[in-house]
Amino acid sequence: MIDDMLRTPEAIRDAERWTAHNYHPLPVVVSSAEGSWLTDVDGRRYLDCLAGYSALNFGHRHPTLIAAAHAQLDRLTLTSRAFVHDQFADFCRELAELCRKDLVLPMNTGAEAVETGIKVARKWGYQVKGVAPGQANIVVAEGNFHGRTTTIVSFSTDEDARADFGPFTPGFTVVPYGDLAALTAAVDENTVAVLLEPIQGEQGVVVPPEGYLPGVRRVCTERNVLFIADEIQSGLGRTGDTFACDHEGVTPDMYLLGKALGGGIVPVSAVAANADVLGVLRPGQHGSTFGGNPLACAVATEVVRLLATGEFQRRSTELGARLHAGLRSLVGRGLVAVRGRGLWAGLDIDPSLMSGREACERLAERGVLAKDTHGATIRLAPPLVITEEEIDHAVAQLAAVLAG
């Protein structure tokens, strides 16, 4: 069925021949992109409703970001942190200001940001809170997705992520997501942090109950525990505010950022916190050869400046309302439920109709690209540059798929 979409399926077969099968991509071979649209090797265009899992919040090849990358490529691309380059201070200062924090620690991938947050929280626990050596504990939530390193999958509840990757790293307590009472009960004298996604993306864009995040903030403050918000997918304009935590007026002790920070051009991640937290690190205790490199900083600084205008947060709010209204009209017509915030939605399809994978394949046939997760759930996360007409088009194609 899907091979008919392409006149050159050999490109897919070649990719499968030479690549470890840790992904199961849709059979579309992309060759170029602009804004909200992708073009395959046969010239067929697709509306991108995944945006690189929010890495492409500003669309493909945003002219401001491409210009910054081109200019920096002609000057300097890497020094390592053994030296200071002329893009570093501006990036760190402007991102710290956006986050309302004192300090920034740049890394590359989201998983690196999470690992950095874990290390900093443990060190803070020992040096500042006074936890006994080797006893630090971090409270996390069921259904989390923070990455796929061995430490991170140690506290995953997804068997695909965990199976056969042990032995696992100790020091984590898992509680139900959205259950403030369970979280409160799990915090003890050895707890150094609570690590949460303010909206769980991989789980299907799950929004916690109203009051949950303020409750977590209150518990962390009362118990002298760091609140670490993993905003790698939910942050940087995706939900209609700069950060998903902003919707409930919550400021965590530490932000973990990534994906959209690189503008869809280079991998960039960062940890942002105040000096009393990030200040526990000393030279030689943590680092990255490529973290904070000149090319990454040049692009990411422009990302921060785009966000500082507020334009993309407004677009996400206004266009997200249109998207969710359209999706809610399909509940009872093939959709069981719709969740999300801003330009981010999780859709549960009636499993008697089709799986999430089948829905995404049929959407691809109609020129719309999305991604399934957990059986009959699909996620929509279009670039924030999408238009009203393009949103209506995506919803119409989904309606046609559900109608059979």
C-alpha positions in Angstrom: 0.0 0.0 0.0 2.6 2.5 1.1 5.2 1.5 -1.6 2.8 3.0 -4.1 3.5 6.4 -2.6 7.0 6.3 -4.0 8.5 5.6 -7.3 11.9 5.0 -5.7 11.3 2.6 -2.7 14.8 1.4 -3.1 16.0 4.4 -1.1 14.0 3.0 1.8 15.4 -0.5 1.3 18.9 0.8 1.2 18.4 2.8 4.4 17.1 -0.4 6.1 20.0 -2.4 4.8 22.7 -0.2 6.2 21.1 1.1 9.4 20.4 -0.5 12.8 16.7 -0.9 13.2 16.2 1.3 16.2 13.5 3.3 14.3 10.5 2.4 12.2 10.1 5.4 10.0 7.2 6.1 7.7 8.2 5.2 4.1 8.8 8.8 2.9 12.2 9.9 1.6 12.5 13.6 2.2 14.9 15.6 0.1 14.1 19.3 0.9 11.9 21.4 3.2 10.7 25.0 3.7 8.5 26.4 6.5 5.8 23.8 7.3 6.3 21.7 4.2 8.6 18.7 3.2 9.2 17.5 -0.3 10.2 13.9 -1.1 12.5 12.6 -3.8 9.7 12.4 -6.2 8.6 16.0 -5.7 5.5 15.2 -3.6 4.9 17.7 -0.8 3.8 16.9 2.8 2.6 19.1 5.6 4.9 18.5 8.5 2.8 18.0 11.7 5.6 16.5 13.7 8.3 19.2 13.5 11.1 16.9 14.5 9.4 16.2 17.9 9.4 20.0 18.5 12.9 20.5 17.3 11.5 22.5 14.4 9.3 24.9 16.3 10.3 27.7 13.9 9.8 25.6 10.8 12.2 24.2 8.3 15.1 26.6 7.2 13.8 29.7 9.0 15.6 32.5 7.2 16.9 34.2 10.3 18.4 31.0 11.6 19.8 29.9 8.3 21.5 33.3 7.9 23.1 33.0 11.3 24.3 29.5 10.6 25.8 30.5 7.2 27.5 33.6 8.7 29.1 31.5 11.5 30.1 28.7 9.2 32.3 31.2 7.3 34.0 32.2 10.6 34.4 29.6 13.3 32.6 26.3 14.1 34.4 24.7 17.0 37.0 25.5 19.7 36.0 23.2 22.5 35.5 24.7 25.9 39.2 24.9 26.4 38.9 28.4 24.9 36.2 31.1 24.9 34.7 32.1 21.6 32.9 35.3 20.7 29.4 33.8 20.5 29.4 32.1 23.9 28.6 34.9 26.3 25.7 36.4 24.3 24.0 33.0 24.1 24.4 32.2 27.7 23.3 35.6 28.9 20.3 35.9 26.6 19.1 32.3 27.4 19.6 32.9 31.1 17.5 36.1 30.9 14.7 34.2 28.9 14.7 31.6 31.7 14.9 34.2 34.5 17.9 32.3 35.9 21.5 33.2 36.8 23.5 30.6 34.8 23.3 28.3 31.8 25.3 25.2 31.1 25.2 24.3 27.3 25.2 20.8 26.0 24.1 19.1 22.8 21.3 16.6 23.1 18.2 16.5 25.3 19.5 13.4 27.0 22.7 15.2 27.9 20.7 18.0 29.5 18.8 15.4 31.6 22.0 13.7 32.6 23.5 17.0 33.5 20.4 17.9 35.6 20.7 14.6 37.5 24.4 15.1 38.2 23.9 18.7 39.4 20.9 17.7 41.6 22.9 14.9 43.3 25.9 17.1 43.8 23.7 19.9 45.2 22.1 17.3 47.5 25.4 16.3 48.9 27.1 19.7 49.1 24.2 22.0 50.0 21.3 19.9 51.4 23.6 17.6 53.3 22.4 14.2 52.1 24.6 11.3 53.2 27.1 10.1 50.5 25.6 7.7 48.0 22.0 8.2 49.3 20.6 10.8 47.0 17.2 10.0 45.5 15.2 11.7 42.7 11.4 11.4 42.3 10.2 10.9 38.8 6.8 10.1 37.2 5.3 7.0 35.5 5.0 7.5 31.7 8.1 9.7 31.6 10.3 10.2 28.6 13.6 11.9 29.4 15.9 10.1 26.9 17.4 6.7 26.3 20.8 6.6 28.1 21.3 3.7 30.6 20.7 6.0 33.6 17.6 7.5 32.1 16.0 4.2 31.1 16.6 3.0 34.6 13.6 5.0 35.7 11.5 4.6 32.5 8.2 2.7 32.7 8.3 1.9 29.0 9.4 -1.7 28.5 10.6 -1.0 25.0 13.0 1.5 26.5 14.1 -0.7 29.4 14.1 -4.4 28.3 17.5 -6.0 28.2 19.4 -2.8 29.0 20.0 -3.5 32.7 21.6 -3.5 35.2 19.9 -0.2 36.0 21.1 2.8 37.9 19.7 3.2 41.4 18.6 6.4 43.1 15.1 7.0 41.5 11.6 6.6 42.9 8.7 6.4 40.4 5.3 7.7 41.3 2.1 8.1 39.2 2.1 11.2 37.0 -0.4 13.9 38.2 -0.8 12.3 41.7 0.4 15.0 44.1 -0.3 12.9 47.2 1.9 10.0 45.9 4.7 12.4 45.0 4.5 14.1 48.4 4.7 10.7 50.2 7.7 9.7 48.1 9.8 12.7 49.1 12.1 12.0 52.1 15.2 13.3 53.7 17.4 11.9 50.9 15.3 13.3 48.1 17.4 15.9 46.2 15.0 16.6 43.2 11.7 16.0 41.6 12.2 15.6 37.8 9.0 16.0 35.7 7.8 16.9 32.2 5.2 19.6 32.7 3.4 17.9 29.8 4.3 14.3 29.0 5.0 14.3 25.2 6.0 10.7 24.4 3.2 9.4 26.5 0.7 11.1 24.2 0.8 14.8 25.2 -0.6 14.2 28.7 -1.5 17.4 30.5 -1.5 17.0 34.3 -4.5 18.1 36.5 -4.9 21.8 37.2 -3.0 22.6 40.4 -0.5 19.7 40.1 2.5 21.7 39.1 1.9 24.5 41.7 1.6 21.6 44.2 4.9 20.1 43.1 6.5 23.5 43.4 5.1 23.9 47.0 6.3 20.5 48.1 9.8 21.0 46.7 10.1 24.4 48.5 8.8 23.0 51.8 11.0 20.0 51.7 14.2 21.7 50.3 14.1 19.7 47.1 14.9 20.9 43.6 12.1 21.0 41.1 13.6 20.1 37.7 11.3 20.8 34.7 12.1 18.8 31.5 10.9 21.3 28.9 12.9 19.8 26.1 9.7 19.1 24.1 7.2 21.3 25.9 9.3 24.5 26.1 10.3 27.3 23.8 6.9 28.3 22.6 5.3 25.0 21.8 2.4 25.3 24.3 1.6 29.0 23.9 3.9 30.2 26.6 7.7 30.3 26.6 7.6 27.3 29.0 4.7 24.9 29.8 5.3 25.7 33.5 4.3 29.3 32.8 0.6 28.3 32.2 0.3 27.7 36.0 2.7 30.4 37.1 5.3 27.9 38.2 9.0 28.6 38.1 11.2 25.4 38.6 14.6 25.5 40.1 16.1 24.1 36.9 15.0 24.0 33.3 16.2 21.3 30.9 16.0 22.6 27.4 16.8 21.2 23.9 15.3 20.4 20.6 13.9 23.8 19.4 16.9 25.5 20.9 19.0 24.4 17.9 16.4 25.8 15.4 16.3 22.5 13.5 19.9 23.1 12.3 22.3 21.9 15.0 21.7 19.9 18.2 21.7 22.3 21.2 20.6 21.7 24.7 21.1 23.5 28.0 20.5 23.5 31.7 19.4 26.8 33.2 19.4 27.4 37.0 20.5 29.9 39.6 24.0 30.1 40.9 23.2 28.3 44.2 22.4 25.2 42.1 24.6 25.2 39.0 27.4 26.8 41.0 28.2 23.5 42.7 30.1 22.4 39.6 33.8 23.0 39.3 36.2 22.6 36.3 36.7 19.0 35.4 33.5 17.7 36.9 31.3 17.9 33.9 31.6 19.0 30.2 31.3 18.3 26.5 33.7 18.8 23.6 30.9 20.2 21.4 28.7 21.8 24.1 28.3 25.5 23.5 30.3 25.4 20.2 30.3 28.6 18.1 27.9 27.4 15.4 25.4 26.1 18.0 25.6 29.4 20.0 25.1 31.5 16.9 22.0 29.7 15.9 20.6 29.3 19.4 21.1 33.0 20.2 18.8 33.8 17.3 16.3 31.2 18.6 16.2 33.0 21.9 15.8 36.4 20.2 12.8 35.0 18.1 11.2 33.9 21.4 11.9 37.2 23.1 9.5 38.9 20.7 6.6 36.8 21.9 5.4 36.3 18.4 5.7 32.5 18.4 4.1 32.1 21.8 1.1 34.1 20.5 0.9 32.0 17.3 0.9 28.8 19.3 -1.9 30.1 21.5 -4.1 31.4 18.7 -3.4 28.7 16.1 -3.5 26.0 18.8 -7.0 27.0 19.7 -8.0 26.5 16.1 -6.3 23.1 15.9 -7.9 21.8 19.1 -11.3 23.1 18.1 -11.0 21.2 14.8 -9.8 18.0 16.5 -12.5 18.1 19.2 -15.1 18.1 16.4 -13.8 14.6 15.5 -14.4 13.1 18.9 -17.1 10.5 18.4 -16.2 10.4 14.7 -13.2 8.2 15.0 -11.4 10.0 17.8 -11.9 8.9 21.4 -10.1 11.8 23.1 -8.0 14.9 22.4 -5.4 16.3 24.8 -2.8 19.0 24.7 -2.0 22.7 24.8 -1.0 25.2 22.2 0.2 23.6 18.9 0.6 20.2 20.6 -2.0 17.5 20.6 -2.3 13.9 21.5 -5.2 12.0 19.8 -6.6 8.7 20.8 -8.1 6.9 17.9 -10.9 4.3 18.3 -8.7 1.2 18.2 -11.5 -0.7 16.5 -10.9 1.5 13.4 -7.1 1.3 13.1 -3.8 1.6 15.0 -1.9 4.9 15.4 0.7 3.6 12.9 -2.1 2.8 10.3 -3.5 6.3 10.8 -0.1 7.9 10.2 0.4 5.8 7.1 -3.0 6.9 5.7 -2.3 10.5 6.6 1.0 10.3 4.7 -0.8 9.0 1.7 -2.9 12.3 2.0 0.2 14.4 2.3 0.3 15.0 6.1 3.1 13.6 8.3 2.5 12.8 12.0 3.8 10.2 14.5 2.1 7.4 16.4 2.9 6.4 20.0 1.5 3.7 22.4 -0.8 1.9 20.1 -3.8 3.9 18.9 -2.4 7.4 19.9 -0.9 9.9 17.5 0.8 13.2 18.2 0.5 16.4 16.3 3.1 19.1 16.8 3.3 21.3 13.7 5.8 24.1 13.3 4.7 27.3 14.9 4.9 29.0 11.5 1.9 26.9 10.3 -1.0 28.9 8.9 -4.8 28.7 9.7 -5.3 27.2 6.2 -2.7 24.5 6.8 -4.2 23.6 10.1 -7.7 23.3 8.5 -6.1 21.1 5.8 -4.5 18.8 8.4 -7.7 18.4 10.3 -9.7 17.7 7.1 -7.2 15.0 6.0 -7.5 13.4 9.5 -11.3 13.5 9.2 -11.1 11.8 5.8 -8.8 9.1 7.2 -11.1 8.4 10.2 -14.1 8.2 7.9 -12.4 5.5 5.9 
